[in-house]
């Protein structure tokens, strides 16, 4: 496993929320760039620290090696860049407690790379895109991030695919009617990450059952399953709930559902001991659904909920 630092001053929102990194292959004058060449050295499973606006705000796990890909739509930010570039798929996760390196240079300064460092000795970012960082520096960053990197790595390791999900992802990857960034958005949505998670967080602020509102401890769960949804539904924030992991488990497998006014429905297949052990009171009100959510929840009640 290698560790990388990406400075995303101009492309943070597009890359983090859509699940990729992209760079030109060469500088504007045609010369080679160590930063851009680094894109070809990334391997699946490598860790990426996303630096933006003075802080590390997201952690990514590389999902692919670099492939040749034309420039995504970056607007004015990428106007001067060549269209010929490298694209790496990355599963980025926003972290709850961002880290500002400039506040911790006493412990980081001596660990910076001797060449091609992503930040200066004062903690400010250098004018580079992607840098590999030494393992001791990564270990110190992980310590300062207080376990948040391990959470992201564990979630990536535990993700599993059903046969239906695998089939659907392959169909999306093979499509010619949409671009690579749109494909990444759709595939990333299956894990409740990327643009879908952001859209759900715009609608939901906490778990409807436990009340937990710390986003790093919640799963963005599709109401109408990802594999059954259209392209638009896969990314629609109204087709999602923010749920605590054990609640997501019950909801995803159809052991619970909700009425339009937010009342919990409990399947007769679910042992009452589970509800008692997990301190779930089905009579607690969970808040009403909006009109768009209600349509998706009807699908869940009719097709997923184990009546």
N, C-alpha and C positions, 0 to 999 in steps of 0.2 A: 504494500500500500504506500502511495506517495501522497504528499500534502501540497496543496496549491492555494495561492492567494490571488483572487481576481478583483481588480479595481474597476468598478462599474459606475463611474461617475455619470456617464451619459446614457447607459443602457440598462440600469438596474431594474426598473419596473418590467420592461419587456422580457429580459432574460430570466429573472427570478420567478416571476409569475407565470411565464410560459414554459419554463423548464429547459433552458439551453444556454450555451455560451457560443458567441460567434466573433470571429476576428477576420480581417483581411489576411491574405497570405504574405503580403509584402508591404513595406512602407510606400508612401505616395510617390517617392522618387524611384521606386523599383528595387531598392536595397532590401536585404533580408533583415528580419527583426527577431531577436531572441524571444521576445514576448509572444510573437505570433507563432514562431516555430515550436514553442512549448505546447501549443494546442495538439500537435501530433504526438506528444509524449504521454498524454493522459491515457490511463487504462481504466476500464470499468472497476468500480469499487474505491477509486481514489477519493479523498476528501477535499472539498473546495470551500474556502472561507470567502464569503462575499463581503467586500468592503465598499461602503457607500456613505457619503456625507459624514465622514469622520469616524464611522463605527462599523464593526462587523455585525450585520443585521440578519444574516441567513447562513446556513450551513448546507452544502450540497454534497451528494454522492454521485459520482460520474456513472452514467448508465451505458456509455458507448465510447468507442474511439472516435477520433476526428474523421469527418467525411467532407468532401468538397461540397459546398452549398453556396448558392448566391445570397447576397445580402438581404436579411429580413427588412421589414419596413421599420426603420428607426426614426423617420421624419428628418428634421433639420440636423439632429445629432450625428447622423451618419452620412451626410451629404457629400463629404470630401473623401469617403472611403471607397476603395475599389469594390466592385461588385463580386469579385472572385474571392472566396474565403473558406475558412474552416468552421464547421459546426460540430459541437459536442453536446449530446443530450445529458442533462444534469437534473437530478431530483433535488431541488432546493426546498428547504424547510425554514420558514421564518422562526427566529428564536425569540423567546419571551423577554429575555434580558440581554439586549445588545451590549457589545463590548467596545469601549473607546480606547484604542491602543495608546494614544498620547498620554493617558492617565497612568499608564503602567510601564513606561519606558525604562524605569529602574531595573525591572526584571527582564525586559524584552531586548534592550539595546545590545547587549553582548551576544544575543542569539540570532541577530539579523544576518542574512546571507552576506558574504563578503562582496559579491557581485550580483547585480540585478535584484536588488532588494525592493520589495513592494512599497516599503515606507522608509522615511528618513529617520535619522537618530532622534528627532524630536517627535516622532509619531505621525507626522503628516504624510500623505500619500505621494508617491513618486509618479512621474508621467509614464507609466507602463500599464499594460493590460493584465497579463498573466505571468506569475512567477512561482517557481517551486520553492518551498521553504524547508529548512532543515527539520529533522524530526524533533530535536530538542526545543526548537521554537514552537512547533506544533503542540508538543506536550505542555509547554507553558501556557499557550493559548487555551488548550483544553482545561487546564487547571483554573485559569481565570474565568472561563466560561462556566465553571462549576457544574460539570456533568452534562451540559446541554448537547455537546457533540456526541456523547455516548447514546443519548436518547435518540438522536437522528439516525445514527448507525444501526441501533437495535431495531428501530421501526423499519428501516430498509431491509434488514436481514429477515424480519418476520413476515414480510409481505408475501402472500401466496396468491396464485392465480388458479381459478377454476378452468376446466376445459373450455367452457363457453367464453370466458374472459380472454383466454389465449387466442381462440378463434377470432374473436372480435378485434383484438389488437392487431392481429396479422392482416385482417381485412383493411383496417385503417391505414396501416403502414404501406399497404400495396396500392392505396388509392392514388389516382392521378388528378382528381378534380380539386384537390386542396393542397396548399403548400406545406412544407415541412413543419413550420412553426405551429400551424393549425393542427396538424397531426399530433404534435407534442402536447398541445393544450388538451386535446381529447383523451389521449392516453394517460396523461398525468392526472386528469380528473378522476380516473378509476380509483386512485389511492386517496382521493379527497384532498389533493394538493393543487398547487398552482393557481390558475385563474379561477377554477371552481371554488376552491377554499376561500379565496378573497371575496367572491360573489356571495357565498353563503354567509360570511361574516358581516356583509353589508345588510343582511336580512335578520340574522340571528345573533344574539349577543352572549348567550350562555346555554348550558345544557338545560333542556326543559324539565328534566326529571330531578337531577341532583342540584341544579342551581350553580354549578361550577362555572366561572367565567374567565378562568385563566386559559387562554387559547392553546397554549402548548400542551395542555392536558386533555384537549377535546379533539374528537374526530369529526371531520366534515363528511357526513353520511348522506348518500343519495336516498331520496324517498322512493322514487321510481328507479329501480336498479340501473346502473350504468350500462350494462349490456343490452337492456331493453329500451334505452332512451335514444332519441334522435341526436344529431350533432348539437343542436341548440339546447336540448334538454340536458345533455351531459354537462354543460357549462352553466346552466341556469341556477342562480342562487336560490330561487324559490323551490327548486327540486332538491333541497338539502336541509339538514338539521345539524347543529353542533351538539354532539353527544359525548358523554363520558364513555370510556371504552367498554365497560360492562353493559351500559344501556345500548350502545351501538351493536354489541353482540346480540342482544335480545331483539332489537328492532330489525337488524339486517336479516336475521333468520326467521322472522315472522312470529316470534313469541309475544311481541307486543305491537300495538299500533295506536293510532289516535283518531278521535272523531274531529270534525271540523272545528268544534268549540274547544278542543284541547284535552278532552277527557281521555284517559288511558284505557285501552282495550287490552285484556290479558287473555292469551290463548289457554284453553283447557289442557293443552299439552305441556304447559309450564308448571313445574312443581311449586307449590306455595312456599316450600322451604327455601327456594331460591330468592323469592321476594323478601322473605323474612331475613335471610342471611345478609342480603344486600341492602336491607332497610329501605325497600321500595314500597311506598304506599300508593296503590293504584287509584285511591280516591282523591289524591291531591290534584288540584287543578294545574294544568301545564300551560295555560294561555291559549287563546284562539289562534287559528291559522288565517293567513290572508287568502284572498280569492285564488291566487295562483298556486299557493301551497296546497289548498284544498283539493284541487284537481289532481295533483300528484299523489296526495294521500289516499284519494279514492282508489287509485290504481294499487297502492300498497294494501289497502284493506281487501280489495277484490282478488288480488293475485299473489300476495306475499304472506299476509296474515294467516296463521294456522287456526282456522275457526274451530 
